[in-house]
Amino acid sequence: MKFQRDYELSIQMDIDSPDLIEIRPPFTVQFTINHATLISPNVMQIQIFNLKESTRKQIFQDFFNNLTFRKVIFKAGYKYDTPIIFIGELKQGYSLKQKTDWITYLECFDTRLSMMNGNSNFSRSSGTPLDDIYLDLIKDMPNVSGSYSSNLTATRIRGSSYVGNSWDLITNSVKSLFGFNVQNFIHNGQVYILRLTDYVGEEVLEINSDSGLLTTPQRSESSVTLKILFEPHAEIGQLIHVTSLESVVNGYYRIMGVSHQGIISEAVNGQCQTTLNLYLGLGKNVFNEVSLFRGN
């Protein structure tokens, strides 16, 4: 049952310090988190109410500071079940007083600096497996913990050099070799290079009216959008099974977008919801599990 929302927010104190600023209830937080299978960073915006002045000063981060990496981890869910729903870096942090409340605003990105600051300069001979090339490029990206791969068995016919921004090199290679059939994206500090029909993880997320389906799912040609009660275990790339009163939308999908929005508070009531964007496939309900994990 989905009762007693809970959270834990950890913010790295300083780029050179392992110490963390840790925030938990009874402080009220309001958040919006967007994850998607895109080449751009995922985003979290969060507001924290009535922190003491010393904590507000510690959190402050200048928007134009692109050199400082301060890790942010947000765990949220329900009592005794608060999985990580966002890992990234603090882009901006500041506080404003509104009426009687001090509100601290955070804007965070999932590995934005990893995308910006990864640089590669190497060559590989003909016949090198493409998976190995991608793994070498990922190793050149800072603050990335590892990767999931579709076991892309294609090899380079000719020897190639890889010079420039590592993320751009991955993106351009995927697009030129596979078009829209393969996606590369970063989610919670891990790089994914997956076919559209691949999913990650052994657990299938079951969604129905009993588990929190709030509205009738809306289907287009190859995707479905649905709103559910806050579901912290929903992950992009995960397989999901939908059962609703509208039978035409029932079936298996791969999650390609997760948006969490809501408030967690012991003082005020407020809604907490998750919106899922699901990929049906090209007229087929056939997906392949990808369990390969490679760490940096």
N, C-alpha and C positions, 0 to 999 in steps of 0.2 A: 504494500500500500504506500501511496505517496503522501506522507505526512511529515511534518517537522523539517522544513528546509534548513539546510546548514551549508556553511562554506568555510574556506580558509584561503586567504590571499597572502602570498609571500612575494616580497619585493627585495631584490638585492640592494644592500645598503649603498655600495659603491663599486665601481668597476674593478678595483683592486682588493676588494674585501669579500670574504665568503659569508659575512654576517647578513642576516635577513631582517627586514621589517615584516612582522607577522601580524595580520589583522583577522580577527574572528568576531562572531557575535559576542556581545550585544550590538556592535556597530551595524547600522543599516547599510546595505549596498544595493545599488541599482545598476544593471549591466545589460549590454547588448554585445553579442559575440557572433561573428559570421565566419564560417568555415566553408570553403568550396574547392573543387578540383580545378583550380585556376593557377596560372603561372605567377600571379601577383600575391602579395602577402595576405594572410588572414588578419582580421582586425578585432580587437576587443576595446570597447569603451565602458568605463566603469566609474561610478560615483560612490564615494564613501562619505558618510555623514558624521560630523562632529568629532573628528579626531583631535587630539590635543595639539597645541601649537608646535611642540618639538617634533612630533611625528610628521606633521604637515611640512615642516622645513626639510626633514630627511627625505621625503618623497619628491620634493621639487625637482623637475627635470626640464631644461630648456628645449623647446621644440626644434631649434636650429642646431643642436648639438648632435652631429651625426657620427661622432667618434666614440662615444661612451656606450658600452653594452651593459645594461642592468637587467638581469633576468627577472621575469615575472611568471609566477605559477599560480593559477586560480583553480582551486578544487571546489566543487559545488555539487549538491544533490540533496540527500535526505539523511536524517540522523543515522550515523554509523555506516553511511554509504555515500562518500563524497569523492568520486573519481576526478582525475585531472580533466578539465574541459578546455583549458587554454595554457599553452606554454609559449612565451615569446619574450620580447624586450620592451622596455618602457621608452616610448618616443616622447611623450610629454606628460608632465605632472604639475598641477598647480591647484590652488585653493581660492575660493571666493566665499564671502559671507552673503547669504540671502535671507533676509529677515532675521530670524533668530538662529539659523543653522549655518555652520561652516561646512561647505561641501568641497571635497577634494576630487578633482577630475583627473582621470588617467586615460591616456590613449596608448594602446599597445599594439605591436605588430608581431606576427609569427615569423621569426627569422628574416626580417627585412635586411638587417645588416649582413646576414649570411649571403643573401642574394647579391647585395651591392659589393661586398668586399672579397668574395672568392675569386681568385685569379689563378689561371693554369698556364703552364708553358711546358709542353712535352710532346713527343712524337711516338707513334705506335706503328709497328710493321704491318704489312698486309696479313690478313687472316686473324688478327686479334679479335677475340669475341667482343661483341658490342657491350655486353654486360660488364666486362672488365674495364672498358673505356669509361663507361658511365660511373663506375665505382671510383676510378681514379679522379674523375672530375669532382665527384662528391667529396672526396677526401680533401680537396683543395678549398672547400667551403668551411669557414669557421662556424663554430657553435651549432653544427648539425650532428646529430647523434647516430645516424645510420640510415638505412634505406630498405624499402620493399621493392622488389623487381618482378616483372612478369616473365623472367627467364627468356629474354629476347635473344634468340639464338643466332640472329643475323650477324655476319662478320663483315668487316671492312674489306672490300675487294682490293683496294690499294692502301699503301701506307699513308697515314695522315698525321698532320700536326694540329695541336690544339693549343691555341694562344689567345688569351683574352679572358673576359669574365666567365667564370665556370658555369654559372646558371644559364647565361645566354648561350653558351656552347651546347649545353644539354638541350635547352629548348629548341634551338635551331636544328640540331641533329634529329630530335624526335619528330619535329614538324616535316623535315625534308624526307625522312625515311618512311614515316608511318602516317603522315597526314593527321586526320582527326581520329584515327583508330587507337592511338596511344596517347595518354595524358601524363604529363609530369607536373607535380605540385608538391608543396611542402606543407605538412600538417603536424603541429606540435613538435617541431624540431626534427622530423624525419622526412626524408625525400622519398617520394613514391613515383615510380614509372610503371604505369599499368595500362593494359588494354581496357577498352570500354566494358568488356565482358568479364573482367577479373574483379574479384572482391578479396578483402583482407579479413582474416580472423575466422575462428571456428564457430563462434556464436552467431546464430541468426536472431535478429531483433524482431520479436513478435509485436505487431501493433493491431489492436482492435478496440472496441468500445470499452472493454473491461480494463485495458491497460492504459487508457488515457486519450483515445481518439476524440477530438473535440468537434470537428466538422467533417462534412462529406469530402473525401479526397477529390481533387480536380485533376483530370487527366487531359493531356494533349497527345500529340502523335506518338512520342516515345518517352514521355516523362509524366510524373505525378507529383503534385504538391499537396501536402497535408499538414494540419496543425494538431499538436498533441500536448498534453500536460508535460511540463518540464521533464525531459528525459536525458539525464547526463551521460548515459551510456551510448547514445547515438554517436557514431563516428563516420566521417566520410570514407568511402571505400568499403563500408560494411554491407553485408547482405541483410535485407529486411523482408519480412512477410507481412502483407497487409490483408486484413479481413474486415470488411465493412458491409453495411446494408446495400451499398451500390456495387453489385457483383462485378460490373464491368471493370472496376479498378482493382479487384482482388488479385493477388499474385505476389511473385517475388521480384524485387528490384534491388539495384545497387544505389546506395546513398551517394549523391554527388554534391549535396549542399546541406549544411546544418546551421540553423540560426537559433540561438538562445536569447531570450529577452525576458526580463522580469526584475523582481525585487525580493530580497531576502531580509527579513526584519523581525525582531521580537516586539517592535513598538507599533508598527502600522501594518494593515493588510494590503496585499497587492498580488497581482497575477504573476505567474511564471509559466512561460510557454516555450515550446520548441517547434520550429517550422522546418520540415524536411522537404528537400527537392530530390526526387528519385528518378533513376534511369531505368526504363523498362527494357531497353534493347531494341534491336531492329526487327520487331515483330516476333521476338523469341523470348522465352523465359529461361534462357540457358546462361549460367554464369560459372566461372571457374575459380576455385579457391587458390589464392596465392599466399603461401605461408613462409616463403623464404625471407629471412632477415639477415642483413649484413651490417655489422657495426663498423664505424670508422676506427 
